[in-house]
Amino acid sequence: MPQFLDRFPLRTAADIPDLIGAAYGQDAVLLTVDDLAPEFLDLKTGLLGELFQKVTNYRLPLALVLPDADAYGPRFSELVLEHRSHPLIRFFADESAARAWLARV
């Protein structure tokens, strides 16, 4: 069974390398909306893009659990749709679906 890091708080860009370090030896990462500072969910800050770039560089699957992705605006909804079939980064409305996907990657 795959091992993955979950419940890692990301508050600033400086936390991203810490997440990568904490995930060393793990197969994937699972984050919920509670793990992310509001700035990560505001696409104008670029923080989510920075996170995505790091996990992609390290080929580290990332499941993001956001029960209502539409609440963050139309551009965010587009981002979620674009990642429906992404091999490393996916959005989920509930944690059980995220865990099921992580078990398969």
Phi and psi in degrees as GROMACS dihedral restraints (atoms count N, CA, C in turn):
[ dihedral_restraints ]
;  ai    aj    ak    al  type     phi  dphi    fc
    3     4     5     6     1   -64.5    20    10
    4     5     6     7     1   146.6    20    10
    6     7     8     9     1  -103.1    20    10
    7     8     9    10     1   134.0    20    10
    9    10    11    12     1  -141.6    20    10
   10    11    12    13     1   153.0    20    10
   12    13    14    15     1   -83.2    20    10
   13    14    15    16     1   132.5    20    10
   15    16    17    18     1  -138.6    20    10
   16    17    18    19     1   163.4    20    10
   18    19    20    21     1    62.1    20    10
   19    20    21    22     1    49.6    20    10
   21    22    23    24     1  -107.4    20    10
   22    23    24    25     1   117.2    20    10
   24    25    26    27     1   -74.3    20    10
   25    26    27    28     1   129.8    20    10
   27    28    29    30     1  -114.8    20    10
   28    29    30    31     1   112.4    20    10
   30    31    32    33     1  -109.8    20    10
   31    32    33    34     1   -32.8    20    10
   33    34    35    36     1  -140.5    20    10
   34    35    36    37     1   172.6    20    10
   36    37    38    39     1   -60.1    20    10
   37    38    39    40     1   -30.7    20    10
   39    40    41    42     1   -65.3    20    10
   40    41    42    43     1   -19.6    20    10
   42    43    44    45     1   -78.8    20    10
   43    44    45    46     1   -17.5    20    10
   45    46    47    48     1   -63.4    20    10
   46    47    48    49     1   -50.2    20    10
   48    49    50    51     1   -60.6    20    10
   49    50    51    52     1   -32.5    20    10
   51    52    53    54     1   -64.4    20    10
   52    53    54    55     1   -38.9    20    10
   54    55    56    57     1   -62.6    20    10
   55    56    57    58     1   -45.4    20    10
   57    58    59    60     1   -61.2    20    10
   58    59    60    61     1   -43.2    20    10
   60    61    62    63     1   -64.1    20    10
   61    62    63    64     1   -42.2    20    10
   63    64    65    66     1   -67.0    20    10
   64    65    66    67     1   -26.6    20    10
   66    67    68    69     1   -85.3    20    10
   67    68    69    70     1    -3.4    20    10
   69    70    71    72     1   -56.0    20    10
   70    71    72    73     1   128.3    20    10
   72    73    74    75     1    86.9    20    10
   73    74    75    76     1    -7.0    20    10
   75    76    77    78     1   -94.1    20    10
   76    77    78    79     1   162.0    20    10
   78    79    80    81     1   -90.2    20    10
   79    80    81    82     1   -21.3    20    10
   81    82    83    84     1  -167.5    20    10
   82    83    84    85     1   176.1    20    10
   84    85    86    87     1  -130.5    20    10
   85    86    87    88     1   138.3    20    10
   87    88    89    90     1  -121.8    20    10
   88    89    90    91     1   122.8    20    10
   90    91    92    93     1  -124.1    20    10
   91    92    93    94     1   145.4    20    10
   93    94    95    96     1  -110.6    20    10
   94    95    96    97     1   170.7    20    10
   96    97    98    99     1   -57.9    20    10
   97    98    99   100     1   -31.3    20    10
   99   100   101   102     1   -69.4    20    10
  100   101   102   103     1   -21.5    20    10
  102   103   104   105     1   -79.7    20    10
  103   104   105   106     1   -17.9    20    10
  105   106   107   108     1  -105.4    20    10
  106   107   108   109     1   130.5    20    10
  108   109   110   111     1   -63.5    20    10
  109   110   111   112     1   151.4    20    10
  111   112   113   114     1   -53.5    20    10
  112   113   114   115     1   -30.1    20    10
  114   115   116   117     1   -62.4    20    10
  115   116   117   118     1   -29.1    20    10
  117   118   119   120     1   -68.8    20    10
  118   119   120   121     1   -25.6    20    10
  120   121   122   123     1   -93.8    20    10
  121   122   123   124     1    -0.4    20    10
  123   124   125   126     1   -99.9    20    10
  124   125   126   127     1   105.0    20    10
  126   127   128   129     1   -60.8    20    10
  127   128   129   130     1   -22.3    20    10
  129   130   131   132     1   -65.5    20    10
  130   131   132   133     1   -24.0    20    10
  132   133   134   135     1   -75.7    20    10
  133   134   135   136     1   -25.5    20    10
  135   136   137   138     1    81.9    20    10
  136   137   138   139     1    -0.9    20    10
  138   139   140   141     1   -66.0    20    10
  139   140   141   142     1   -40.8    20    10
  141   142   143   144     1   -65.5    20    10
  142   143   144   145     1   -39.6    20    10
  144   145   146   147     1   -62.1    20    10
  145   146   147   148     1   -39.1    20    10
  147   148   149   150     1   -64.8    20    10
  148   149   150   151     1   -42.4    20    10
  150   151   152   153     1   -61.4    20    10
  151   152   153   154     1   -46.1    20    10
  153   154   155   156     1   -61.0    20    10
  154   155   156   157     1   -40.6    20    10
  156   157   158   159     1   -62.7    20    10
  157   158   159   160     1   -43.2    20    10
  159   160   161   162     1   -64.8    20    10
  160   161   162   163     1   -47.0    20    10
  162   163   164   165     1   -67.2    20    10
  163   164   165   166     1   -31.5    20    10
  165   166   167   168     1   -69.1    20    10
  166   167   168   169     1   -44.4    20    10
  168   169   170   171     1   -58.5    20    10
  169   170   171   172     1   -37.6    20    10
  171   172   173   174     1   -93.1    20    10
  172   173   174   175     1     4.9    20    10
  174   175   176   177     1    50.2    20    10
  175   176   177   178     1    48.9    20    10
  177   178   179   180     1  -110.3    20    10
  178   179   180   181     1   107.5    20    10
  180   181   182   183     1   -57.5    20    10
  181   182   183   184     1   139.1    20    10
  183   184   185   186     1  -130.7    20    10
  184   185   186   187     1   123.6    20    10
  186   187   188   189     1  -109.3    20    10
  187   188   189   190     1   127.0    20    10
  189   190   191   192     1  -111.7    20    10
  190   191   192   193     1   123.5    20    10
  192   193   194   195     1  -100.2    20    10
  193   194   195   196     1   110.0    20    10
  195   196   197   198     1  -130.7    20    10
  196   197   198   199     1   102.8    20    10
  198   199   200   201     1   -56.1    20    10
  199   200   201   202     1   -32.5    20    10
  201   202   203   204     1  -135.5    20    10
  202   203   204   205     1    78.7    20    10
  204   205   206   207     1   -62.3    20    10
  205   206   207   208     1   -27.3    20    10
  207   208   209   210     1   -65.6    20    10
  208   209   210   211     1   -19.6    20    10
  210   211   212   213     1   -66.5    20    10
  211   212   213   214     1   -14.7    20    10
  213   214   215   216     1   -99.7    20    10
  214   215   216   217     1     9.8    20    10
  216   217   218   219     1   105.5    20    10
  217   218   219   220     1   166.3    20    10
  219   220   221   222     1   -65.4    20    10
  220   221   222   223     1   -35.9    20    10
  222   223   224   225     1   -66.1    20    10
  223   224   225   226     1   -37.8    20    10
  225   226   227   228     1   -66.2    20    10
  226   227   228   229     1   -40.6    20    10
  228   229   230   231     1   -60.5    20    10
  229   230   231   232     1   -38.6    20    10
  231   232   233   234     1   -63.3    20    10
  232   233   234   235     1   -42.3    20    10
  234   235   236   237     1   -59.4    20    10
  235   236   237   238     1   -44.9    20    10
  237   238   239   240     1   -59.8    20    10
  238   239   240   241     1   -45.2    20    10
  240   241   242   243     1   -63.2    20    10
  241   242   243   244     1   -39.6    20    10
  243   244   245   246     1   -63.3    20    10
  244   245   246   247     1   -26.7    20    10
  246   247   248   249     1   -97.1    20    10
  247   248   249   250     1     9.7    20    10
  249   250   251   252     1   -54.3    20    10
  250   251   252   253     1   -37.4    20    10
  252   253   254   255     1  -120.7    20    10
  253   254   255   256     1    16.5    20    10
  255   256   257   258     1   -62.7    20    10
  256   257   258   259     1   136.2    20    10
  258   259   260   261     1   -70.3    20    10
  259   260   261   262     1   -19.8    20    10
  261   262   263   264     1  -121.4    20    10
  262   263   264   265     1   -22.0    20    10
  264   265   266   267     1  -129.8    20    10
  265   266   267   268     1   122.4    20    10
  267   268   269   270     1  -137.7    20    10
  268   269   270   271     1   151.5    20    10
  270   271   272   273     1  -107.1    20    10
  271   272   273   274     1   144.4    20    10
  273   274   275   276     1  -138.5    20    10
  274   275   276   277     1   148.9    20    10
  276   277   278   279     1   -81.6    20    10
  277   278   279   280     1   -23.5    20    10
  279   280   281   282     1  -140.2    20    10
  280   281   282   283     1   156.7    20    10
  282   283   284   285     1   -68.4    20    10
  283   284   285   286     1   -33.1    20    10
  285   286   287   288     1   -64.6    20    10
  286   287   288   289     1   -39.4    20    10
  288   289   290   291     1   -66.3    20    10
  289   290   291   292     1   -38.9    20    10
  291   292   293   294     1   -63.4    20    10
  292   293   294   295     1   -45.5    20    10
  294   295   296   297     1   -63.6    20    10
  295   296   297   298     1   -37.9    20    10
  297   298   299   300     1   -63.9    20    10
  298   299   300   301     1   -42.9    20    10
  300   301   302   303     1   -64.6    20    10
  301   302   303   304     1   -45.0    20    10
  303   304   305   306     1   -61.4    20    10
  304   305   306   307     1   -31.1    20    10
  306   307   308   309     1   -69.4    20    10
  307   308   309   310     1   -20.3    20    10
  309   310   311   312     1   -97.4    20    10
  310   311   312   313     1   -18.6    20    10
